[in-house]
Structures are given as structure tokens and as C-alpha cells.
Amino acid sequence: MSLPKTCHAAVVTAFGEPLEIRELPVVQERDLEPGALLVRVDVASVCGSDVHQWEGITQALVPAELPIVLGHEMMGTVVAFGPGTREDSIGQPLKEGDRILWTHAFCGQCYECRVQHTPTLCRRKRQYMRLNCERFPYLTGGFAQYCYVFPASGRVRIPEGVPDGVASAASCALRTVMHAFDRLGRIEPHQRVVVQGAGPLGLFATSMASYAGVRELIVIGAPERRLALARRWGAQEVVSVEEFATAEQRVARVKELTGGLGGDVIMELSGASYAVAEGLEMLRPGGRYVVVGQLGGPLTPIQAALIVRKQATILGVQSADIGQFWKALNFVQRAGERFDFEAMLTTRYPLGQINEAIQSMRAFREIKPLILPWA
């Protein structure tokens, strides 16, 4: 396949400033590292983390070296292979024209990778939308027409029948929720589950909990459009943060809905700075609290004594490995008839309207907007 010398990419040059559409070099097939791929980005979806990265909120935790190509939630079509195997990370054959998802690049050599078997905690990982785009391999973010798949990046072929936009959303939001459920373990039929957040993470968690047979499922969030989708996907009750505007009101409402006991399992998927303090109040004694959405922002106090008094189990979840990417794709393939996952996908934007998409997501006017780099 003949590749162009350059392509368009949406670049952050200063935090909080409008992104620039730049021409960046496209790595040619002869220059691909062994095990690397070049992928044409067909769809990239906007994640809340993209907004936080653009704002600079995550800079203190995971520094990025500007300028960067924004975006890390994407799917694409393989257009070129570097020397090496032509299989995905679970042994499926891979060829030009196949659609794939891919991970950040974990080193595979550190204590976290080799001993703990927690590659998402890798100390030397190379992450998309964090690397300077003026250096090789240039295209290291999703909001571009092409993307470089690192040699150490996991990659998995997208099954037929999974729509491009749903696959893109599965590449971050759903695979992270899948990781959360893996860490959480079994949920018993009698247990009550509370989901804090009605954005993409919370909605995917709602569908997974419902699919697993949870019969008492409460979703907290806003706006109504998101809560309506949560009801369609299995929430028996919703708590609007617009109607129940204070922490005390929300905690009281959850206690009321759970017979005064609180949730056996609470999943923090909102990213709101106040959510963890509320979640601990809502948790039933002996309960499990899974924290996923906290990626930066201001420090907020929590009542740490509640962890002791309730013998709470607190589980943190960051990103996912390639096995959870595969599970995410398998889930949307199996559950697609029950849940209209495309209902989560809102406006389609060409790459040139990336700033409009970011602002719309920031203002909660969107659930999951899509970027179409070739539109």
C-alpha cells in the first residue's frame, strides 16, 4: 500500500488553548520497528480523560511533553507491518485491512510487569497522547489520520459485527470497566450495586452489572439524557445530582433506596472530586468500593475512619491490559442485542471540529462524541 508522507493530526501546543490541526510525518513501512504497526484511524472517540489532558489537570500525575497529539480511545485498520509476527496478542492471525484495538506500550521487564503481573502499573510504559509529536514516531495519539502502534503495544482484532464507534469506546471506557469488574470479583444476586456516574464509564458499568444479573442497581449522575439511558440498560433507580443537589441529599436517598443499609458494592466512575467521600458514606459495612474515575483535580477530604468502621475493601483501577480489551469486545459482541451501545454515541465530528467536540464533552452536552479523521 502506498502511504502518504504526512497526515493531519489534532495537536495540543498549550494546555487549555485550542488544538491545532498540523501536518505530521507518517512513518513509512520500511521505517517501522520490528513488531510495530501503522494503523489508519477510522474512528476516535472523545474520553473525559482527553478533556482533562487538554486542560492540563493530569499533568502533575502523568506528565506529557508538549506538543502532543491528543486522544487515546480509538480503533483503526492495519495498513503496514514492521518485521515480525503477523498475529494479534491472543494468537489470532492479523493482516492488512483488519480492524484492531491496541494498548499503551508496557515494558514487560519491570517488577510490576514481571512479578506483580500488573502491566497497567508499568513504570516505563509509553502512553498515547503523552509523547512529543515532533519526534519519531510522531503519530502517538488518536486524533489523527494515522497512528503508530508500538512494538510492545498489545493489539487485538475487532470481531465482525462490532461497529467502529462501539469498538472505539470499548478501547478505553469499557476495557477499564472490564478491569474494574475483574478486580471486584463475584457479585452475589442479593447484593445492591451503586454506580456513581452516568457518563460512558458508568453506563458501561450499568450494562455489565445488569447483564451479570444484578437486580438492585442504582445509578447516580446527570443530565437526564444519561440517566434515561441508564434506566434502559438496567438501572432500577436513578439519583439525579441536579435534583439531589447536595452530598447529604444523595447519601440519604441511596440509604432510603437500600433500606437504610447502603450499597454492598459501589463503583466510583464519575471523576467528581467529591464522589469518594460520598461513596464511603453510602457503602454498607463490609462492602466493596471500586474507584476508577479519579485522575486528578483538587484534593478533597474523606472520613478515613469509615474505612475502618465499615471494614471496607477499597479497590483502585487504572487502565487495562490486552486481555481486558479482548473481553470488552467480546462483551459488546455478545450483549449487543440486549443493549443498544450505539445509543451512547452522540455527535460525529470531522477532525477539523475537534475543539468543538472537546468543549461539548467538557460541558456534558455529549455522552460519547466521535471524531472521524477522514471526514
C-alpha positions as CSV (number, residue, x, y, z in Angstrom):
1,M,0.0,0.0,0.0
2,S,1.3,3.5,-0.9
3,L,1.4,5.7,2.2
4,P,1.3,9.5,2.3
5,K,4.3,11.3,3.6
6,T,2.2,13.4,6.0
7,C,-1.2,13.4,7.6
8,H,-3.5,15.6,9.7
9,A,-3.4,15.4,13.5
10,A,-5.0,17.5,16.3
11,V,-2.2,18.8,18.4
12,V,-2.1,20.3,21.9
13,T,0.5,23.1,21.9
14,A,-0.5,24.7,25.2
15,F,-2.9,23.4,27.9
16,G,-6.3,24.9,27.7
17,E,-5.7,26.5,24.4
18,P,-7.4,25.5,21.1
19,L,-5.9,22.5,19.4
20,E,-4.1,23.0,16.2
21,I,-4.5,20.8,13.1
22,R,-1.0,20.0,12.0
23,E,0.7,18.0,9.2
24,L,2.8,15.3,10.8
25,P,5.1,12.8,9.2
26,V,3.7,9.3,8.5
27,V,6.3,6.6,9.3
28,Q,6.8,4.6,6.1
29,E,6.7,0.8,6.1
30,R,10.5,0.5,5.7
31,D,11.0,2.5,8.9
32,L,8.6,0.6,11.1
33,E,10.3,-1.0,14.1
34,P,10.1,-4.8,14.4
35,G,6.7,-5.7,15.8
36,A,5.3,-2.2,15.2
37,L,2.2,-1.5,13.0
38,L,0.9,1.5,11.2
39,V,-2.9,1.9,11.5
40,R,-5.3,4.2,9.7
41,V,-7.5,5.7,12.4
42,D,-11.1,5.2,11.3
43,V,-12.8,6.4,14.4
44,A,-11.6,8.0,17.6
45,S,-14.0,8.7,20.5
46,V,-13.6,11.6,23.0
47,C,-13.0,10.4,26.6
48,G,-13.2,12.5,29.7
49,S,-9.5,11.9,30.1
50,D,-8.9,13.7,26.8
51,V,-10.6,16.7,28.2
52,H,-8.5,16.5,31.4
53,Q,-5.3,16.1,29.4
54,W,-6.2,19.1,27.3
55,E,-6.9,21.2,30.4
56,G,-3.6,20.1,32.0
57,I,-5.3,18.5,35.0
58,T,-3.4,15.2,34.7
59,Q,0.0,16.9,34.2
60,A,1.0,16.5,37.9
61,L,0.3,12.8,37.9
62,V,1.4,11.7,34.4
63,P,3.5,14.5,32.7
64,A,3.2,15.0,29.0
65,E,5.8,16.7,26.8
66,L,4.1,19.2,24.5
67,P,3.3,19.3,21.7
68,I,1.2,16.1,21.8
69,V,-1.4,14.5,19.6
70,L,-4.5,14.3,21.8
71,G,-6.7,11.2,22.0
72,H,-6.2,7.6,23.3
73,E,-9.6,6.0,22.6
74,M,-9.5,4.8,19.0
75,M,-9.8,2.0,16.5
76,G,-8.3,1.6,13.1
77,T,-7.3,-0.5,10.2
78,V,-3.9,-2.1,9.8
79,V,-2.1,-0.6,6.7
80,A,1.5,-1.7,7.3
81,F,3.6,-4.2,9.4
82,G,7.1,-3.9,10.7
83,P,9.2,-7.0,10.6
84,G,7.9,-9.8,12.8
85,T,4.9,-11.9,13.6
86,R,1.5,-11.2,11.9
87,E,-0.7,-12.2,14.9
88,D,-2.5,-10.2,17.4
89,S,-1.8,-10.6,21.1
90,I,-4.0,-13.6,21.6
91,G,-2.7,-15.5,18.7
92,Q,-5.3,-14.6,16.0
93,P,-3.9,-14.0,12.5
94,L,-3.6,-10.4,11.5
95,K,-3.4,-9.0,8.0
96,E,-3.6,-5.6,6.3
97,G,-7.2,-4.4,6.3
98,D,-8.0,-5.9,9.7
99,R,-9.6,-3.6,12.3
100,I,-7.8,-3.6,15.6
101,L,-7.6,-2.0,19.1
102,W,-4.3,-1.5,20.7
103,T,-2.8,-0.7,24.2
104,H,-0.2,1.6,25.6
105,A,3.2,0.0,25.4
106,F,4.2,-1.8,28.6
107,C,7.9,-2.6,29.0
108,G,7.5,-6.2,30.1
109,Q,10.7,-6.0,32.1
110,C,9.9,-4.2,35.4
111,Y,8.8,-5.5,38.8
112,E,5.2,-4.5,38.1
113,C,5.1,-6.2,34.7
114,R,7.0,-9.4,35.6
115,V,6.4,-10.1,39.3
116,Q,3.1,-8.4,40.1
117,H,1.6,-9.1,36.6
118,T,0.1,-5.7,36.7
119,P,1.3,-4.1,33.4
120,T,-1.0,-1.1,33.8
121,L,1.3,-0.1,36.7
122,C,4.4,-0.4,34.5
123,R,6.9,2.3,35.5
124,R,8.3,2.6,32.0
125,K,5.2,2.4,29.8
126,R,4.9,4.6,26.7
127,Q,1.5,6.2,26.6
128,Y,-0.5,7.6,23.8
129,M,-1.3,11.4,24.0
130,R,1.7,11.9,26.3
131,L,4.7,11.8,23.9
132,N,6.1,14.7,22.0
133,C,4.8,14.6,18.4
134,E,7.8,16.3,16.9
135,R,9.9,13.2,17.5
136,F,9.7,9.7,16.0
137,P,7.2,8.1,15.7
138,Y,5.2,11.4,15.6
139,L,1.7,9.9,15.4
140,T,1.2,8.8,19.1
141,G,-2.4,10.0,19.7
142,G,-5.9,9.0,18.5
143,F,-7.0,12.3,17.0
144,A,-5.0,11.8,13.8
145,Q,-5.5,10.1,10.4
146,Y,-2.8,7.5,11.2
147,C,-1.4,6.1,14.5
148,Y,1.8,4.2,15.2
149,V,1.3,1.0,17.2
150,F,4.4,0.5,19.4
151,P,6.2,-2.9,19.2
152,A,5.3,-3.5,22.8
153,S,1.6,-2.5,22.5
154,G,-0.9,-5.2,22.8
155,R,-3.3,-5.5,19.8
156,V,-6.4,-7.4,19.3
157,R,-8.6,-7.9,16.2
158,I,-12.1,-6.4,16.3
159,P,-14.7,-9.1,15.6
160,E,-17.0,-8.7,12.6
161,G,-20.3,-7.1,13.6
162,V,-18.9,-4.8,16.2
163,P,-19.5,-1.2,14.8
164,D,-16.4,1.0,14.6
165,G,-17.8,3.6,17.1
166,V,-18.6,1.0,19.7
167,A,-15.2,-0.6,19.2
168,S,-13.6,2.7,19.8
169,A,-15.5,3.3,23.0
170,A,-14.6,-0.2,24.1
171,S,-10.9,0.7,23.7
172,C,-10.9,2.9,26.9
173,A,-14.2,3.2,28.7
174,L,-15.3,-0.4,28.5
175,R,-12.0,-2.0,28.9
176,T,-11.4,0.0,32.1
177,V,-14.8,-1.1,33.4
178,M,-13.9,-4.6,32.5
179,H,-10.8,-4.3,34.6
180,A,-12.9,-3.0,37.4
181,F,-15.2,-6.0,37.3
182,D,-12.2,-8.3,37.2
183,R,-10.8,-6.7,40.3
184,L,-14.2,-6.6,42.0
185,G,-14.9,-10.3,41.6
186,R,-18.2,-12.0,42.1
187,I,-21.3,-10.0,42.8
188,E,-24.0,-12.1,44.6
189,P,-27.6,-11.9,43.4
190,H,-28.8,-10.3,46.7
191,Q,-26.2,-7.6,46.7
192,R,-27.1,-4.0,45.9
193,V,-24.8,-2.1,43.5
194,V,-24.5,1.7,43.3
195,V,-22.8,3.3,40.3
196,Q,-21.6,6.8,40.8
197,G,-21.5,8.5,37.4
198,A,-23.7,8.3,34.3
199,G,-21.1,9.0,31.7
200,P,-19.6,6.4,29.4
201,L,-17.8,4.6,32.3
202,G,-20.9,4.5,34.4
203,L,-23.2,3.4,31.6
204,F,-20.9,0.6,30.6
205,A,-20.8,-0.5,34.3
206,T,-24.6,-0.4,34.4
207,S,-24.8,-2.6,31.3
208,M,-22.3,-5.1,32.7
209,A,-23.9,-5.2,36.2
210,S,-27.3,-5.7,34.6
211,Y,-26.0,-8.4,32.3
212,A,-24.5,-10.2,35.3
213,G,-27.9,-10.4,36.9
214,V,-27.8,-7.6,39.5
215,R,-31.4,-6.9,40.5
216,E,-30.9,-3.8,42.7
217,L,-28.9,-1.3,40.7
218,I,-28.8,2.4,41.4
219,V,-27.1,5.0,39.2
220,I,-26.2,8.5,40.3
221,G,-25.5,11.2,37.8
222,A,-26.8,13.7,35.3
223,P,-28.1,15.0,32.9
224,E,-31.4,13.3,32.3
225,R,-30.4,12.1,28.9
226,R,-27.7,9.9,30.5
227,L,-29.9,8.7,33.3
228,A,-32.6,7.7,30.8
229,L,-30.1,5.5,29.1
230,A,-29.0,4.1,32.4
231,R,-32.7,3.1,33.0
232,R,-32.9,1.4,29.6
233,W,-29.7,-0.5,30.3
234,G,-30.9,-1.9,33.6
235,A,-30.8,0.6,36.5
236,Q,-33.8,0.1,38.7
237,E,-33.3,3.5,40.3
238,V,-31.5,6.7,39.4
239,V,-30.5,9.6,41.6
240,S,-30.1,12.9,39.7
241,V,-27.4,15.2,41.0
242,E,-29.5,18.0,39.7
243,E,-32.5,17.0,41.8
244,F,-30.5,15.9,44.8
245,A,-28.0,18.7,44.8
246,T,-26.1,18.1,48.0
247,A,-24.0,15.3,49.3
248,E,-26.3,14.8,52.3
249,Q,-29.3,14.5,50.0
250,R,-27.7,12.0,47.7
251,V,-26.4,9.9,50.6
252,A,-29.8,10.0,52.3
253,R,-31.5,8.9,49.0
254,V,-29.2,6.0,48.5
255,K,-29.8,4.9,52.1
256,E,-33.5,5.2,51.6
257,L,-33.4,3.1,48.4
258,T,-31.3,0.4,50.2
259,G,-33.4,0.1,53.3
260,G,-31.0,2.2,55.4
261,L,-28.0,-0.1,54.7
262,G,-26.2,1.4,51.8
263,G,-24.7,-0.4,48.8
264,D,-22.9,-3.7,49.0
265,V,-20.8,-2.6,46.0
266,I,-20.2,1.0,45.0
267,M,-18.3,1.9,41.8
268,E,-16.9,5.5,41.5
269,L,-16.9,6.2,37.8
270,S,-17.8,9.9,37.8
271,G,-14.5,11.6,38.3
272,A,-16.2,14.2,40.6
273,S,-13.8,15.4,43.3
274,Y,-16.4,14.9,46.0
275,A,-17.5,11.5,44.9
276,V,-15.2,9.3,47.1
277,A,-16.3,11.0,50.3
278,E,-19.9,10.4,49.3
279,G,-19.3,6.8,48.2
280,L,-17.8,5.9,51.6
281,E,-20.9,7.3,53.3
282,M,-23.1,5.2,51.0
283,L,-21.2,2.0,51.5
284,R,-22.7,-0.8,53.5
285,P,-20.5,-2.2,56.4
286,G,-18.3,-4.9,54.9
287,G,-18.9,-3.5,51.4
288,R,-16.5,-3.1,48.4
289,Y,-15.7,0.2,46.9
290,V,-14.1,0.4,43.4
291,V,-12.5,3.7,42.5
292,V,-12.0,4.2,38.8
293,G,-12.8,7.8,37.8
294,Q,-10.3,9.8,39.9
295,L,-7.5,11.0,37.6
296,G,-6.5,14.4,39.1
297,G,-8.0,17.6,40.2
298,P,-8.2,19.2,43.7
299,L,-7.6,17.3,46.9
300,T,-10.7,16.6,48.9
301,P,-11.1,15.3,52.5
302,I,-12.6,11.9,53.2
303,Q,-13.7,10.4,56.5
304,A,-10.9,7.7,56.7
305,A,-12.4,6.3,59.9
306,L,-15.3,5.0,57.8
307,I,-12.9,2.6,56.1
308,V,-12.1,1.1,59.5
309,R,-15.5,1.1,61.0
310,K,-17.1,-0.5,57.9
311,Q,-14.2,-2.9,57.2
312,A,-14.4,-1.6,53.7
313,T,-12.5,-3.1,50.8
314,I,-11.1,-0.3,48.6
315,L,-10.0,-1.2,45.1
316,G,-8.3,1.2,42.7
317,V,-8.4,0.5,38.9
318,Q,-6.2,2.1,36.3
319,S,-6.5,1.4,32.5
320,A,-6.4,-2.2,31.3
321,D,-4.3,-4.8,29.7
322,I,-4.9,-6.5,26.3
323,G,-6.9,-9.4,27.9
324,Q,-9.5,-6.8,29.1
325,F,-9.6,-5.2,25.6
326,W,-10.5,-8.7,24.3
327,K,-13.1,-9.2,27.0
328,A,-14.6,-5.7,26.2
329,L,-15.0,-6.6,22.5
330,N,-16.4,-10.0,23.4
331,F,-19.0,-8.4,25.7
332,V,-20.3,-5.9,23.2
333,Q,-20.5,-8.7,20.6
334,R,-22.5,-11.0,23.0
335,A,-24.6,-8.3,24.6
336,G,-25.3,-6.1,21.5
337,E,-28.8,-7.4,21.1
338,R,-29.7,-6.5,24.6
339,F,-28.0,-3.1,24.9
340,D,-28.1,-0.5,22.1
341,F,-24.5,0.5,22.6
342,E,-24.6,2.9,19.7
343,A,-27.2,5.0,21.7
344,M,-24.2,6.1,23.8
345,L,-22.5,7.6,20.7
346,T,-23.6,11.1,20.1
347,T,-22.3,13.7,17.5
348,R,-19.9,12.7,14.7
349,Y,-17.3,15.4,14.2
350,P,-14.7,15.8,11.5
351,L,-11.1,16.2,12.7
352,G,-11.3,19.9,11.9
353,Q,-14.0,20.4,14.5
354,I,-12.0,18.8,17.3
355,N,-12.2,21.9,19.5
356,E,-16.0,22.0,19.3
357,A,-16.1,18.3,20.3
358,I,-13.8,18.9,23.3
359,Q,-15.9,21.8,24.5
360,S,-19.1,19.9,24.0
361,M,-17.8,17.0,26.0
362,R,-16.5,19.3,28.7
363,A,-20.0,20.9,29.1
364,F,-21.7,17.4,29.3
365,R,-23.7,18.0,26.2
366,E,-22.3,14.8,24.8
367,I,-22.1,11.2,26.1
368,K,-19.5,9.9,23.7
369,P,-18.8,12.1,20.7
370,L,-16.9,10.5,17.8
371,I,-14.0,12.0,15.7
372,L,-13.9,10.9,12.1
373,P,-10.4,11.8,10.9
374,W,-11.1,11.2,7.2
375,A,-14.5,13.0,7.1
